[in-house]
Amino acid sequence: MQSRRNKKAAKRFFRKLLKGLQYVPRVIITDKLASYVAAKKDIMPGVEHRQHKGLNNQAENSHQPTRQRERTMRRFKSPGHAQRFLSALV
């Protein structure tokens, strides 16, 4: 999460995101923050931008199966158990 959510911070976020990728994405999915729209126009003008609550929730909740399993087990007893569990998800 960013400490500021203005256009300058959004531009910095997109630059940092793109620096870690080997390609430019075709589509980005964000929440409905207006500064993302403005920054995307400057940084990635050819990329489709989707703003939809359902699509964003899928991205934000991708770790949910791990959290549910961890909650059920209460905790992993050893690093080996955690490794075995997480490798089964991939």
Phi and psi in radians as a Rosetta constraint file:
Dihedral C 1 N 2 CA 2 C 2 CIRCULARHARMONIC -1.497 0.35
Dihedral N 2 CA 2 C 2 N 3 CIRCULARHARMONIC 2.599 0.35
Dihedral C 2 N 3 CA 3 C 3 CIRCULARHARMONIC -1.296 0.35
Dihedral N 3 CA 3 C 3 N 4 CIRCULARHARMONIC -0.554 0.35
Dihedral C 3 N 4 CA 4 C 4 CIRCULARHARMONIC -2.116 0.35
Dihedral N 4 CA 4 C 4 N 5 CIRCULARHARMONIC 2.597 0.35
Dihedral C 4 N 5 CA 5 C 5 CIRCULARHARMONIC -2.169 0.35
Dihedral N 5 CA 5 C 5 N 6 CIRCULARHARMONIC 0.854 0.35
Dihedral C 5 N 6 CA 6 C 6 CIRCULARHARMONIC -1.835 0.35
Dihedral N 6 CA 6 C 6 N 7 CIRCULARHARMONIC -3.100 0.35
Dihedral C 6 N 7 CA 7 C 7 CIRCULARHARMONIC -1.093 0.35
Dihedral N 7 CA 7 C 7 N 8 CIRCULARHARMONIC -0.709 0.35
Dihedral C 7 N 8 CA 8 C 8 CIRCULARHARMONIC -1.089 0.35
Dihedral N 8 CA 8 C 8 N 9 CIRCULARHARMONIC -0.771 0.35
Dihedral C 8 N 9 CA 9 C 9 CIRCULARHARMONIC -1.157 0.35
Dihedral N 9 CA 9 C 9 N 10 CIRCULARHARMONIC -0.666 0.35
Dihedral C 9 N 10 CA 10 C 10 CIRCULARHARMONIC -1.159 0.35
Dihedral N 10 CA 10 C 10 N 11 CIRCULARHARMONIC -0.689 0.35
Dihedral C 10 N 11 CA 11 C 11 CIRCULARHARMONIC -1.085 0.35
Dihedral N 11 CA 11 C 11 N 12 CIRCULARHARMONIC -0.784 0.35
Dihedral C 11 N 12 CA 12 C 12 CIRCULARHARMONIC -1.054 0.35
Dihedral N 12 CA 12 C 12 N 13 CIRCULARHARMONIC -0.725 0.35
Dihedral C 12 N 13 CA 13 C 13 CIRCULARHARMONIC -1.084 0.35
Dihedral N 13 CA 13 C 13 N 14 CIRCULARHARMONIC -0.810 0.35
Dihedral C 13 N 14 CA 14 C 14 CIRCULARHARMONIC -1.145 0.35
Dihedral N 14 CA 14 C 14 N 15 CIRCULARHARMONIC -0.703 0.35
Dihedral C 14 N 15 CA 15 C 15 CIRCULARHARMONIC -1.083 0.35
Dihedral N 15 CA 15 C 15 N 16 CIRCULARHARMONIC -0.779 0.35
Dihedral C 15 N 16 CA 16 C 16 CIRCULARHARMONIC -1.110 0.35
Dihedral N 16 CA 16 C 16 N 17 CIRCULARHARMONIC -0.702 0.35
Dihedral C 16 N 17 CA 17 C 17 CIRCULARHARMONIC -1.099 0.35
Dihedral N 17 CA 17 C 17 N 18 CIRCULARHARMONIC -0.802 0.35
Dihedral C 17 N 18 CA 18 C 18 CIRCULARHARMONIC -1.215 0.35
Dihedral N 18 CA 18 C 18 N 19 CIRCULARHARMONIC -0.530 0.35
Dihedral C 18 N 19 CA 19 C 19 CIRCULARHARMONIC -1.098 0.35
Dihedral N 19 CA 19 C 19 N 20 CIRCULARHARMONIC -0.568 0.35
Dihedral C 19 N 20 CA 20 C 20 CIRCULARHARMONIC -1.439 0.35
Dihedral N 20 CA 20 C 20 N 21 CIRCULARHARMONIC -0.162 0.35
Dihedral C 20 N 21 CA 21 C 21 CIRCULARHARMONIC -1.717 0.35
Dihedral N 21 CA 21 C 21 N 22 CIRCULARHARMONIC 2.694 0.35
Dihedral C 21 N 22 CA 22 C 22 CIRCULARHARMONIC -1.633 0.35
Dihedral N 22 CA 22 C 22 N 23 CIRCULARHARMONIC -0.069 0.35
Dihedral C 22 N 23 CA 23 C 23 CIRCULARHARMONIC -2.581 0.35
Dihedral N 23 CA 23 C 23 N 24 CIRCULARHARMONIC 2.895 0.35
Dihedral C 23 N 24 CA 24 C 24 CIRCULARHARMONIC -1.628 0.35
Dihedral N 24 CA 24 C 24 N 25 CIRCULARHARMONIC 2.238 0.35
Dihedral C 24 N 25 CA 25 C 25 CIRCULARHARMONIC -1.177 0.35
Dihedral N 25 CA 25 C 25 N 26 CIRCULARHARMONIC 2.708 0.35
Dihedral C 25 N 26 CA 26 C 26 CIRCULARHARMONIC -1.413 0.35
Dihedral N 26 CA 26 C 26 N 27 CIRCULARHARMONIC -0.596 0.35
Dihedral C 26 N 27 CA 27 C 27 CIRCULARHARMONIC -2.416 0.35
Dihedral N 27 CA 27 C 27 N 28 CIRCULARHARMONIC 2.468 0.35
Dihedral C 27 N 28 CA 28 C 28 CIRCULARHARMONIC -2.131 0.35
Dihedral N 28 CA 28 C 28 N 29 CIRCULARHARMONIC 2.566 0.35
Dihedral C 28 N 29 CA 29 C 29 CIRCULARHARMONIC -2.117 0.35
Dihedral N 29 CA 29 C 29 N 30 CIRCULARHARMONIC 2.185 0.35
Dihedral C 29 N 30 CA 30 C 30 CIRCULARHARMONIC -2.368 0.35
Dihedral N 30 CA 30 C 30 N 31 CIRCULARHARMONIC 3.069 0.35
Dihedral C 30 N 31 CA 31 C 31 CIRCULARHARMONIC -1.359 0.35
Dihedral N 31 CA 31 C 31 N 32 CIRCULARHARMONIC -2.998 0.35
Dihedral C 31 N 32 CA 32 C 32 CIRCULARHARMONIC -1.625 0.35
Dihedral N 32 CA 32 C 32 N 33 CIRCULARHARMONIC 0.507 0.35
Dihedral C 32 N 33 CA 33 C 33 CIRCULARHARMONIC -1.228 0.35
Dihedral N 33 CA 33 C 33 N 34 CIRCULARHARMONIC 2.211 0.35
Dihedral C 33 N 34 CA 34 C 34 CIRCULARHARMONIC -1.124 0.35
Dihedral N 34 CA 34 C 34 N 35 CIRCULARHARMONIC -0.547 0.35
Dihedral C 34 N 35 CA 35 C 35 CIRCULARHARMONIC -1.162 0.35
Dihedral N 35 CA 35 C 35 N 36 CIRCULARHARMONIC -0.449 0.35
Dihedral C 35 N 36 CA 36 C 36 CIRCULARHARMONIC -1.146 0.35
Dihedral N 36 CA 36 C 36 N 37 CIRCULARHARMONIC -0.694 0.35
Dihedral C 36 N 37 CA 37 C 37 CIRCULARHARMONIC -1.096 0.35
Dihedral N 37 CA 37 C 37 N 38 CIRCULARHARMONIC -0.837 0.35
Dihedral C 37 N 38 CA 38 C 38 CIRCULARHARMONIC -1.120 0.35
Dihedral N 38 CA 38 C 38 N 39 CIRCULARHARMONIC -0.763 0.35
Dihedral C 38 N 39 CA 39 C 39 CIRCULARHARMONIC -1.199 0.35
Dihedral N 39 CA 39 C 39 N 40 CIRCULARHARMONIC -0.671 0.35
Dihedral C 39 N 40 CA 40 C 40 CIRCULARHARMONIC -1.107 0.35
Dihedral N 40 CA 40 C 40 N 41 CIRCULARHARMONIC -0.651 0.35
Dihedral C 40 N 41 CA 41 C 41 CIRCULARHARMONIC -1.077 0.35
Dihedral N 41 CA 41 C 41 N 42 CIRCULARHARMONIC -0.616 0.35
Dihedral C 41 N 42 CA 42 C 42 CIRCULARHARMONIC -1.406 0.35
Dihedral N 42 CA 42 C 42 N 43 CIRCULARHARMONIC -0.757 0.35
Dihedral C 42 N 43 CA 43 C 43 CIRCULARHARMONIC -1.506 0.35
Dihedral N 43 CA 43 C 43 N 44 CIRCULARHARMONIC -0.766 0.35
Dihedral C 43 N 44 CA 44 C 44 CIRCULARHARMONIC -2.308 0.35
Dihedral N 44 CA 44 C 44 N 45 CIRCULARHARMONIC 1.273 0.35
Dihedral C 44 N 45 CA 45 C 45 CIRCULARHARMONIC -1.158 0.35
Dihedral N 45 CA 45 C 45 N 46 CIRCULARHARMONIC -0.467 0.35
Dihedral C 45 N 46 CA 46 C 46 CIRCULARHARMONIC -1.594 0.35
Dihedral N 46 CA 46 C 46 N 47 CIRCULARHARMONIC 0.045 0.35
Dihedral C 46 N 47 CA 47 C 47 CIRCULARHARMONIC -1.661 0.35
Dihedral N 47 CA 47 C 47 N 48 CIRCULARHARMONIC 2.350 0.35
Dihedral C 47 N 48 CA 48 C 48 CIRCULARHARMONIC -1.241 0.35
Dihedral N 48 CA 48 C 48 N 49 CIRCULARHARMONIC 2.386 0.35
Dihedral C 48 N 49 CA 49 C 49 CIRCULARHARMONIC -2.053 0.35
Dihedral N 49 CA 49 C 49 N 50 CIRCULARHARMONIC 2.057 0.35
Dihedral C 49 N 50 CA 50 C 50 CIRCULARHARMONIC -1.908 0.35
Dihedral N 50 CA 50 C 50 N 51 CIRCULARHARMONIC 2.267 0.35
Dihedral C 50 N 51 CA 51 C 51 CIRCULARHARMONIC -2.130 0.35
Dihedral N 51 CA 51 C 51 N 52 CIRCULARHARMONIC 1.776 0.35
Dihedral C 51 N 52 CA 52 C 52 CIRCULARHARMONIC -2.629 0.35
Dihedral N 52 CA 52 C 52 N 53 CIRCULARHARMONIC 2.338 0.35
Dihedral C 52 N 53 CA 53 C 53 CIRCULARHARMONIC -1.047 0.35
Dihedral N 53 CA 53 C 53 N 54 CIRCULARHARMONIC -0.753 0.35
Dihedral C 53 N 54 CA 54 C 54 CIRCULARHARMONIC -1.126 0.35
Dihedral N 54 CA 54 C 54 N 55 CIRCULARHARMONIC -0.735 0.35
Dihedral C 54 N 55 CA 55 C 55 CIRCULARHARMONIC -1.161 0.35
Dihedral N 55 CA 55 C 55 N 56 CIRCULARHARMONIC -0.710 0.35
Dihedral C 55 N 56 CA 56 C 56 CIRCULARHARMONIC -1.177 0.35
Dihedral N 56 CA 56 C 56 N 57 CIRCULARHARMONIC -0.646 0.35
Dihedral C 56 N 57 CA 57 C 57 CIRCULARHARMONIC -1.107 0.35
Dihedral N 57 CA 57 C 57 N 58 CIRCULARHARMONIC -0.631 0.35
Dihedral C 57 N 58 CA 58 C 58 CIRCULARHARMONIC -1.038 0.35
Dihedral N 58 CA 58 C 58 N 59 CIRCULARHARMONIC -0.757 0.35
Dihedral C 58 N 59 CA 59 C 59 CIRCULARHARMONIC -1.201 0.35
Dihedral N 59 CA 59 C 59 N 60 CIRCULARHARMONIC -0.738 0.35
Dihedral C 59 N 60 CA 60 C 60 CIRCULARHARMONIC -1.285 0.35
Dihedral N 60 CA 60 C 60 N 61 CIRCULARHARMONIC -0.423 0.35
Dihedral C 60 N 61 CA 61 C 61 CIRCULARHARMONIC -1.810 0.35
Dihedral N 61 CA 61 C 61 N 62 CIRCULARHARMONIC 0.293 0.35
Dihedral C 61 N 62 CA 62 C 62 CIRCULARHARMONIC -1.116 0.35
Dihedral N 62 CA 62 C 62 N 63 CIRCULARHARMONIC -0.421 0.35
Dihedral C 62 N 63 CA 63 C 63 CIRCULARHARMONIC -1.523 0.35
Dihedral N 63 CA 63 C 63 N 64 CIRCULARHARMONIC -0.010 0.35
Dihedral C 63 N 64 CA 64 C 64 CIRCULARHARMONIC -1.040 0.35
Dihedral N 64 CA 64 C 64 N 65 CIRCULARHARMONIC -0.746 0.35
Dihedral C 64 N 65 CA 65 C 65 CIRCULARHARMONIC -1.022 0.35
Dihedral N 65 CA 65 C 65 N 66 CIRCULARHARMONIC -0.660 0.35
Dihedral C 65 N 66 CA 66 C 66 CIRCULARHARMONIC -1.116 0.35
Dihedral N 66 CA 66 C 66 N 67 CIRCULARHARMONIC -0.789 0.35
Dihedral C 66 N 67 CA 67 C 67 CIRCULARHARMONIC -1.126 0.35
Dihedral N 67 CA 67 C 67 N 68 CIRCULARHARMONIC -0.704 0.35
Dihedral C 67 N 68 CA 68 C 68 CIRCULARHARMONIC -1.111 0.35
Dihedral N 68 CA 68 C 68 N 69 CIRCULARHARMONIC -0.764 0.35
Dihedral C 68 N 69 CA 69 C 69 CIRCULARHARMONIC -1.146 0.35
Dihedral N 69 CA 69 C 69 N 70 CIRCULARHARMONIC -0.734 0.35
Dihedral C 69 N 70 CA 70 C 70 CIRCULARHARMONIC -1.099 0.35
Dihedral N 70 CA 70 C 70 N 71 CIRCULARHARMONIC -0.705 0.35
Dihedral C 70 N 71 CA 71 C 71 CIRCULARHARMONIC -1.131 0.35
Dihedral N 71 CA 71 C 71 N 72 CIRCULARHARMONIC -0.709 0.35
Dihedral C 71 N 72 CA 72 C 72 CIRCULARHARMONIC -1.092 0.35
Dihedral N 72 CA 72 C 72 N 73 CIRCULARHARMONIC -0.748 0.35
Dihedral C 72 N 73 CA 73 C 73 CIRCULARHARMONIC -1.385 0.35
Dihedral N 73 CA 73 C 73 N 74 CIRCULARHARMONIC -0.193 0.35
Dihedral C 73 N 74 CA 74 C 74 CIRCULARHARMONIC 1.268 0.35
Dihedral N 74 CA 74 C 74 N 75 CIRCULARHARMONIC -0.730 0.35
Dihedral C 74 N 75 CA 75 C 75 CIRCULARHARMONIC -2.982 0.35
Dihedral N 75 CA 75 C 75 N 76 CIRCULARHARMONIC 2.826 0.35
Dihedral C 75 N 76 CA 76 C 76 CIRCULARHARMONIC -1.485 0.35
Dihedral N 76 CA 76 C 76 N 77 CIRCULARHARMONIC 2.364 0.35
Dihedral C 76 N 77 CA 77 C 77 CIRCULARHARMONIC -1.310 0.35
Dihedral N 77 CA 77 C 77 N 78 CIRCULARHARMONIC -0.464 0.35
Dihedral C 77 N 78 CA 78 C 78 CIRCULARHARMONIC -2.665 0.35
Dihedral N 78 CA 78 C 78 N 79 CIRCULARHARMONIC 2.840 0.35
Dihedral C 78 N 79 CA 79 C 79 CIRCULARHARMONIC -1.055 0.35
Dihedral N 79 CA 79 C 79 N 80 CIRCULARHARMONIC -0.545 0.35
Dihedral C 79 N 80 CA 80 C 80 CIRCULARHARMONIC -1.120 0.35
Dihedral N 80 CA 80 C 80 N 81 CIRCULARHARMONIC -0.711 0.35
Dihedral C 80 N 81 CA 81 C 81 CIRCULARHARMONIC -1.116 0.35
Dihedral N 81 CA 81 C 81 N 82 CIRCULARHARMONIC -0.746 0.35
Dihedral C 81 N 82 CA 82 C 82 CIRCULARHARMONIC -1.100 0.35
Dihedral N 82 CA 82 C 82 N 83 CIRCULARHARMONIC -0.768 0.35
Dihedral C 82 N 83 CA 83 C 83 CIRCULARHARMONIC -1.086 0.35
Dihedral N 83 CA 83 C 83 N 84 CIRCULARHARMONIC -0.780 0.35
Dihedral C 83 N 84 CA 84 C 84 CIRCULARHARMONIC -1.106 0.35
Dihedral N 84 CA 84 C 84 N 85 CIRCULARHARMONIC -0.736 0.35
Dihedral C 84 N 85 CA 85 C 85 CIRCULARHARMONIC -1.125 0.35
Dihedral N 85 CA 85 C 85 N 86 CIRCULARHARMONIC -0.834 0.35
Dihedral C 85 N 86 CA 86 C 86 CIRCULARHARMONIC -1.211 0.35
Dihedral N 86 CA 86 C 86 N 87 CIRCULARHARMONIC -0.567 0.35
Dihedral C 86 N 87 CA 87 C 87 CIRCULARHARMONIC -1.229 0.35
Dihedral N 87 CA 87 C 87 N 88 CIRCULARHARMONIC -0.444 0.35
Dihedral C 87 N 88 CA 88 C 88 CIRCULARHARMONIC -1.247 0.35
Dihedral N 88 CA 88 C 88 N 89 CIRCULARHARMONIC -0.418 0.35
Dihedral C 88 N 89 CA 89 C 89 CIRCULARHARMONIC -1.349 0.35
Dihedral N 89 CA 89 C 89 N 90 CIRCULARHARMONIC -0.442 0.35
